[in-house]
Amino acid sequence: MKVAKSGSLAIISGLSVMSLLFTACGSSNTSSAAATASTTASKSSVTSTTDVSQTLVSQAKSEIGKYLGIPTFTPPGPSIDASKLKGKTVMVVDDNMVADALVQITKGIQAAGQLLGISVETYNGQNIISSIEQGVQQGINQKVDVIMLVGIATSLVPSSVAAANTAKIPVISVLPSQPDLTAPGQGYGTGIFGGSGPSYIELGRLMADTAIIQSNGGPINAGVIDFNNPGELAVVSGIKSVFSGCSNCKILTTQDIEPQNWATKITGATSSMILANPNLNYIFPTADTMAIFAVPGVSQSGATGKVSVITEDGDSPVLSLIQKGTVVTANPGYSTPWIGWEAMDQALRAMSGMKPGNPVVPIRYFDKSNLNGVDVTSSSTLYGDAYLAGYKNLWGLS
């Protein structure tokens, strides 16, 4: 019995050992299979992530490619018999006459007016709401035929717009908002006949696309510098719309700095953003004048070569920085004289009793690839003159 028991125990022990061996072998095979599956899944995940990243890069390149060339002219609406409007008067109320963009837009309006035989009066609002309101009232008192608000968010002067409406004087808004043909005043506000300006959302998208290409699909940790303006908020919206489809793309921090503080605060704010966020690799100023002050902030924080500055507006001082190979790498923009001529086109439509035309002025993308040897001080060189012949033909002047 003992032997039997002993034998039984031996058999049981043998079976147990064999079972353990089989279990161990099975476990080893299972673990090996699991490890193989895990490795395969990991490789698949990396491949999938890489594929997604490269798809985003490809899409970004395709989008930017649409804007590399000099813009062509597309008529914003039906032709106009401008000969019937000679002798009319347009009042241009500028937010200020310091910002070069506003100066060039106003010059464009004046050039178009001179060609058409339309008088163009100007008023400098000096970036003061009460002064801007006085300018609008002056136009009403003079019984002008159209009032243009250049660089002024119409939400800041609703009573002035309402007063012009009461006087049956059409109001054109130039530059500060995102065009939207489905919204009141084409996106420029209640009481506005029509507008003239670029798509700020598209400018923001191009900024984000640039970062995706430069990072080759790698992580993007961005800081945004903006200010309280409808157009600039639309730029940020454009950036976010691209980043929403990119798991590696994040806005880590945002600084709101108003124009009167740009020269004194942007450099320090840029440096602080970088030092507080060690992984930050892009700065997005939503107006290119801001980029001028952001550049020394990158240098002061020791981030040259690590942090790139991408902006929008396409103004010559910042395009020059790109040519020189600074940390500013891209600056999509638009022709300010073209915006002035488009504003006059809207005025002609208003005075003719027509519907407003398409307010969107075309964009051109700039980086080092298409700025080599280019005279960045010449709007004609940067954006072409297609709009001149286009509007003349549209207005029956050629």
C-alpha positions as CSV (number, residue, x, y, z in Angstrom):
1,M,0.0,0.0,0.0
2,K,2.8,2.2,0.9
3,V,4.4,1.2,-2.3
4,A,1.2,1.7,-4.0
5,K,0.7,4.9,-2.3
6,S,4.2,5.8,-2.9
7,G,3.8,4.7,-6.5
8,S,0.6,6.6,-6.7
9,L,2.3,9.6,-5.3
10,A,5.1,9.1,-7.7
11,I,2.7,8.9,-10.6
12,I,0.7,11.9,-9.3
13,S,4.0,13.7,-8.7
14,G,5.1,12.7,-12.2
15,L,1.8,13.9,-13.7
16,S,2.0,17.1,-11.7
17,V,5.6,17.8,-12.9
18,M,4.5,17.0,-16.4
19,S,1.5,19.2,-16.0
20,L,3.6,21.9,-14.7
21,L,6.0,21.4,-17.5
22,F,3.2,21.5,-20.1
23,T,1.7,24.5,-18.3
24,A,5.0,26.2,-18.3
25,C,5.6,25.4,-21.9
26,G,2.0,26.6,-22.7
27,S,2.5,29.7,-20.6
28,S,5.8,30.3,-22.4
29,N,4.2,29.9,-25.8
30,T,1.3,32.1,-24.7
31,S,3.6,34.7,-23.3
32,S,5.7,34.5,-26.5
33,A,2.6,34.8,-28.6
34,A,1.4,37.7,-26.5
35,A,4.7,39.4,-26.7
36,T,4.8,38.9,-30.5
37,A,1.2,40.3,-30.7
38,S,2.2,43.2,-28.5
39,T,5.2,44.0,-30.6
40,T,3.2,43.7,-33.7
41,A,0.5,45.9,-32.3
42,S,3.2,48.4,-31.2
43,K,4.8,48.4,-34.6
44,S,1.3,48.8,-36.2
45,S,0.5,51.7,-33.8
46,V,3.8,53.4,-34.7
47,T,3.2,52.8,-38.4
48,S,-0.4,54.0,-38.0
49,T,0.7,57.2,-36.1
50,T,3.4,57.8,-38.7
51,D,1.0,57.3,-41.5
52,V,-1.5,59.8,-39.9
53,S,1.3,62.3,-39.3
54,Q,2.6,62.1,-42.9
55,T,-0.9,62.4,-44.2
56,L,-1.3,65.6,-42.3
57,V,2.1,66.9,-43.7
58,S,0.9,66.0,-47.2
59,Q,-2.4,67.8,-46.7
60,A,-0.6,70.8,-45.3
61,K,1.8,71.0,-48.3
62,S,-1.2,70.7,-50.6
63,E,-3.1,73.5,-48.9
64,I,-0.1,75.9,-48.8
65,G,0.7,75.1,-52.5
66,K,-2.6,76.7,-53.5
67,Y,-1.3,80.1,-52.2
68,L,2.3,80.2,-53.3
69,G,1.8,82.0,-56.6
70,I,0.7,85.6,-57.4
71,P,-3.1,85.9,-57.0
72,T,-5.4,86.1,-59.9
73,F,-8.4,88.4,-60.1
74,T,-11.9,87.0,-59.8
75,P,-14.8,89.5,-60.3
76,P,-16.6,89.9,-56.9
77,G,-19.9,90.5,-58.7
78,P,-21.7,91.7,-61.8
79,S,-20.2,94.5,-63.8
80,I,-21.0,98.1,-62.9
81,D,-21.6,101.2,-65.0
82,A,-19.4,103.5,-62.9
83,S,-19.7,106.4,-65.3
84,K,-23.1,107.2,-63.6
85,L,-21.4,107.7,-60.3
86,K,-18.9,110.5,-61.1
87,G,-19.1,113.4,-58.7
88,K,-20.1,111.2,-55.7
89,T,-18.3,111.5,-52.4
90,V,-16.9,108.8,-50.1
91,M,-15.8,109.5,-46.5
92,V,-13.0,107.2,-45.3
93,V,-12.7,107.0,-41.5
94,D,-9.5,105.3,-40.5
95,D,-8.9,103.9,-37.1
96,N,-5.5,105.5,-37.3
97,M,-3.0,106.7,-39.9
98,V,0.1,105.2,-38.2
99,A,-0.4,101.5,-39.2
100,D,1.1,101.1,-42.6
101,A,-1.6,98.6,-43.7
102,L,-4.4,101.2,-43.1
103,V,-2.4,103.9,-44.9
104,Q,-1.9,101.7,-47.9
105,I,-5.6,100.7,-48.0
106,T,-6.6,104.3,-47.9
107,K,-4.2,105.1,-50.7
108,G,-5.8,102.3,-52.7
109,I,-9.3,103.8,-52.1
110,Q,-8.0,107.2,-53.2
111,A,-6.4,105.9,-56.3
112,A,-9.6,104.1,-57.3
113,G,-11.6,107.2,-56.6
114,Q,-9.4,109.4,-58.7
115,L,-9.8,107.1,-61.6
116,L,-13.6,107.0,-61.2
117,G,-14.0,110.8,-60.6
118,I,-15.3,110.1,-57.1
119,S,-14.1,112.4,-54.3
120,V,-12.5,110.6,-51.3
121,E,-12.5,112.5,-48.0
122,T,-10.4,111.1,-45.1
123,Y,-10.6,111.3,-41.4
124,N,-8.1,110.1,-38.8
125,G,-9.8,108.4,-35.9
126,Q,-6.5,108.3,-33.9
127,N,-7.5,105.0,-32.4
128,I,-10.0,106.8,-30.2
129,I,-13.6,105.8,-30.2
130,S,-15.0,109.3,-29.7
131,S,-12.8,110.6,-32.5
132,I,-14.0,107.8,-34.8
133,E,-17.6,108.6,-34.0
134,Q,-16.9,112.3,-34.8
135,G,-15.5,111.2,-38.2
136,V,-18.7,109.3,-39.0
137,Q,-20.9,112.2,-37.9
138,Q,-18.8,114.5,-40.1
139,G,-19.6,112.3,-43.0
140,I,-23.3,112.3,-42.1
141,N,-23.3,116.1,-41.8
142,Q,-21.6,116.5,-45.2
143,K,-24.2,114.2,-46.7
144,V,-21.6,112.0,-48.3
145,D,-22.7,109.0,-50.4
146,V,-20.8,106.3,-48.6
147,I,-18.9,106.0,-45.4
148,M,-16.0,103.5,-45.1
149,L,-14.7,102.3,-41.7
150,V,-11.1,101.2,-42.2
151,G,-9.5,99.0,-39.5
152,I,-12.4,99.6,-37.1
153,A,-14.4,96.9,-35.5
154,T,-18.0,98.0,-36.1
155,S,-19.1,96.6,-32.8
156,L,-17.2,99.5,-31.1
157,V,-19.3,102.1,-32.9
158,P,-22.8,100.7,-33.2
159,S,-24.5,104.1,-32.6
160,S,-22.5,105.7,-35.4
161,V,-23.4,102.9,-37.8
162,A,-27.1,103.2,-36.8
163,A,-26.9,107.0,-37.4
164,A,-25.5,106.5,-40.9
165,N,-28.2,104.0,-41.6
166,T,-30.8,106.5,-40.4
167,A,-29.3,109.0,-42.8
168,K,-29.5,106.3,-45.6
169,I,-25.8,106.4,-46.1
170,P,-24.3,102.9,-46.8
171,V,-21.4,101.9,-44.5
172,I,-18.6,99.7,-45.8
173,S,-16.3,97.9,-43.3
174,V,-12.7,97.4,-44.3
175,L,-10.3,94.8,-42.8
176,P,-11.1,94.0,-39.2
177,S,-13.5,91.0,-39.4
178,Q,-13.8,87.5,-40.8
179,P,-15.9,87.7,-44.0
180,D,-19.0,85.5,-43.8
181,L,-21.6,85.8,-46.6
182,T,-24.3,84.1,-44.3
183,A,-23.9,86.6,-41.5
184,P,-25.2,90.2,-41.1
185,G,-23.2,92.7,-43.1
186,Q,-21.2,89.8,-44.7
187,G,-19.8,89.1,-41.3
188,Y,-18.8,92.7,-40.6
189,G,-21.8,93.5,-38.4
190,T,-25.3,94.7,-38.3
191,G,-26.0,97.8,-40.4
192,I,-23.1,97.2,-42.7
193,F,-23.7,97.1,-46.5
194,G,-20.6,95.0,-47.2
195,G,-16.9,94.6,-46.4
196,S,-13.5,94.1,-47.9
197,G,-10.7,91.9,-46.4
198,P,-9.0,88.5,-46.4
199,S,-10.2,85.3,-44.8
200,Y,-8.5,85.4,-41.4
201,I,-9.5,81.9,-40.7
202,E,-7.6,80.7,-43.8
203,L,-4.6,82.8,-42.7
204,G,-4.6,81.0,-39.4
205,R,-5.0,77.6,-41.1
206,L,-1.9,78.4,-43.2
207,M,0.1,79.3,-40.1
208,A,-0.8,75.9,-38.5
209,D,-0.1,74.0,-41.8
210,T,3.4,75.6,-41.8
211,A,4.1,74.3,-38.3
212,I,3.0,70.8,-39.3
213,I,5.3,70.8,-42.3
214,Q,8.3,72.2,-40.4
215,S,7.8,69.6,-37.6
216,N,7.4,66.9,-40.2
217,G,4.4,65.6,-38.3
218,G,6.1,65.7,-34.9
219,P,4.8,67.4,-31.7
220,I,3.8,71.0,-32.0
221,N,3.6,73.0,-28.7
222,A,2.6,76.5,-29.6
223,G,2.2,79.8,-27.8
224,V,-0.2,82.4,-29.3
225,I,0.1,86.2,-29.0
226,D,-3.1,88.0,-30.0
227,F,-5.3,91.0,-29.1
228,N,-8.9,91.8,-28.9
229,N,-9.9,92.1,-32.5
230,P,-12.4,90.1,-34.5
231,G,-10.0,89.4,-37.3
232,E,-7.2,88.2,-35.0
233,L,-9.7,86.0,-33.1
234,A,-10.6,84.4,-36.4
235,V,-6.9,83.7,-37.0
236,V,-6.8,81.7,-33.8
237,S,-9.9,79.9,-34.8
238,G,-8.2,78.9,-38.1
239,I,-5.2,77.6,-36.2
240,K,-7.4,75.6,-33.9
241,S,-9.4,74.1,-36.8
242,V,-6.2,72.5,-38.2
243,F,-5.0,71.4,-34.8
244,S,-8.3,69.7,-34.0
245,G,-7.3,67.0,-36.5
246,C,-3.7,66.7,-35.2
247,S,-3.2,64.8,-31.9
248,N,0.4,66.1,-31.6
249,C,-0.6,69.7,-32.0
250,K,-1.4,71.9,-29.0
251,I,-1.7,75.5,-28.0
252,L,0.0,75.5,-24.6
253,T,-0.4,79.2,-23.7
254,T,-2.0,82.4,-25.0
255,Q,-1.1,86.1,-24.3
256,D,-3.5,88.9,-25.1
257,I,-1.5,92.1,-25.7
258,E,-3.2,95.2,-27.1
259,P,-1.5,97.3,-29.8
260,Q,-0.5,100.2,-27.5
261,N,1.6,97.7,-25.5
262,W,3.2,95.8,-28.3
263,A,6.5,97.6,-28.2
264,T,6.9,97.3,-24.4
265,K,5.4,94.0,-23.6
266,I,5.6,91.4,-26.4
267,T,9.4,90.8,-26.1
268,G,9.2,90.0,-22.4
269,A,5.9,88.0,-22.8
270,T,7.5,85.9,-25.5
271,S,10.6,85.1,-23.3
272,S,8.3,84.2,-20.4
273,M,6.2,81.9,-22.5
274,I,9.2,80.0,-23.6
275,L,10.8,79.7,-20.2
276,A,7.6,78.6,-18.6
277,N,7.0,76.0,-21.2
278,P,10.2,74.1,-22.0
279,N,8.6,72.0,-24.8
280,L,7.3,75.1,-26.6
281,N,8.5,75.2,-30.2
282,Y,6.3,77.6,-32.0
283,I,5.1,81.2,-31.4
284,F,2.1,82.4,-33.4
285,P,1.7,86.2,-33.3
286,T,-1.7,86.9,-35.0
287,A,-0.4,90.1,-36.6
288,D,3.0,90.3,-38.2
289,T,4.0,93.6,-36.5
290,M,3.8,91.7,-33.3
291,A,6.4,89.2,-34.6
292,I,9.0,92.0,-34.8
293,F,8.8,92.3,-31.0
294,A,8.6,88.5,-30.5
295,V,11.9,87.8,-32.3
296,P,14.2,89.3,-29.6
297,G,12.1,87.4,-27.0
298,V,13.1,84.1,-28.6
299,S,16.7,85.2,-28.5
300,Q,16.6,86.4,-24.9
301,S,15.2,83.0,-23.7
302,G,18.0,81.2,-25.5
303,A,15.6,79.4,-27.8
304,T,17.0,80.4,-31.2
305,G,17.1,77.3,-33.3
306,K,14.4,75.6,-31.2
307,V,11.5,78.0,-31.4
308,S,10.1,79.3,-34.7
309,V,7.8,82.3,-35.2
310,I,5.0,82.0,-37.7
311,T,2.7,85.0,-38.3
312,E,0.3,86.6,-40.9
313,D,-0.3,89.9,-42.7
314,G,2.5,89.8,-45.3
315,D,4.0,93.2,-44.5
316,S,7.4,94.0,-45.9
317,P,9.4,94.5,-42.6
318,V,8.6,90.9,-41.5
319,L,9.0,89.4,-45.0
320,S,12.5,91.0,-44.8
321,L,13.1,89.0,-41.6
322,I,12.3,85.8,-43.4
323,Q,14.7,86.7,-46.2
324,K,17.5,87.2,-43.6
325,G,16.9,83.7,-42.1
326,T,15.7,84.8,-38.7
327,V,13.4,82.7,-36.5
328,V,10.4,84.1,-38.5
329,T,9.8,81.4,-41.0
330,A,6.4,82.2,-42.7
331,N,4.1,85.1,-43.2
332,P,1.0,84.6,-45.4
333,G,-0.6,87.9,-46.3
334,Y,-2.7,90.0,-48.6
335,S,-2.4,93.2,-50.8
336,T,-3.6,96.2,-48.9
337,P,-4.0,98.3,-52.1
338,W,-6.2,95.5,-53.5
339,I,-8.3,95.7,-50.3
340,G,-8.8,99.4,-51.0
341,W,-10.0,98.8,-54.5
342,E,-12.3,96.1,-53.4
343,A,-13.8,98.6,-50.8
344,M,-14.4,101.0,-53.6
345,D,-16.1,98.3,-55.6
346,Q,-18.5,97.7,-52.7
347,A,-19.1,101.4,-52.5
348,L,-20.0,101.5,-56.2
349,R,-22.4,98.6,-55.7
350,A,-24.1,100.4,-52.8
351,M,-24.5,103.7,-54.7
352,S,-25.9,101.8,-57.7
353,G,-28.5,100.0,-55.7
354,M,-26.9,96.6,-56.3
355,K,-26.3,93.8,-53.9
356,P,-22.8,93.7,-52.3
357,G,-20.1,91.7,-54.0
358,N,-17.8,89.0,-52.6
359,P,-15.8,90.8,-49.9
360,V,-12.9,88.3,-49.8
361,V,-9.5,89.5,-51.1
362,P,-7.0,86.8,-52.1
363,I,-4.1,85.6,-50.0
364,R,-0.6,84.8,-50.9
365,Y,1.7,82.6,-48.8
366,F,5.3,83.6,-48.1
367,D,8.3,81.8,-46.8
368,K,12.0,81.7,-47.8
369,S,11.2,79.5,-50.9
370,N,9.4,82.3,-52.8
371,L,11.1,85.4,-51.3
372,N,14.7,84.8,-52.6
373,G,15.8,88.0,-54.3
374,V,12.3,89.5,-54.1
375,D,11.8,93.3,-53.5
376,V,9.5,92.9,-50.4
377,T,8.8,96.7,-50.4
378,S,6.9,96.4,-53.6
379,S,3.2,95.3,-53.3
380,S,3.1,94.8,-57.1
381,T,6.0,92.4,-56.9
382,L,4.6,90.5,-54.0
383,Y,0.9,90.3,-55.0
384,G,0.8,91.4,-58.6
385,D,-1.4,94.0,-60.3
386,A,-4.2,91.8,-61.7
387,Y,-6.8,93.6,-59.6
388,L,-6.1,96.9,-61.5
389,A,-7.1,95.7,-64.9
390,G,-9.8,93.5,-63.3
391,Y,-11.7,96.3,-61.6
392,K,-11.2,98.7,-64.5
393,N,-12.9,96.2,-66.8
394,L,-15.6,95.4,-64.2
395,W,-16.4,99.1,-63.9
396,G,-16.5,99.7,-67.6
397,L,-13.3,101.8,-67.8
398,S,-11.4,99.7,-70.3
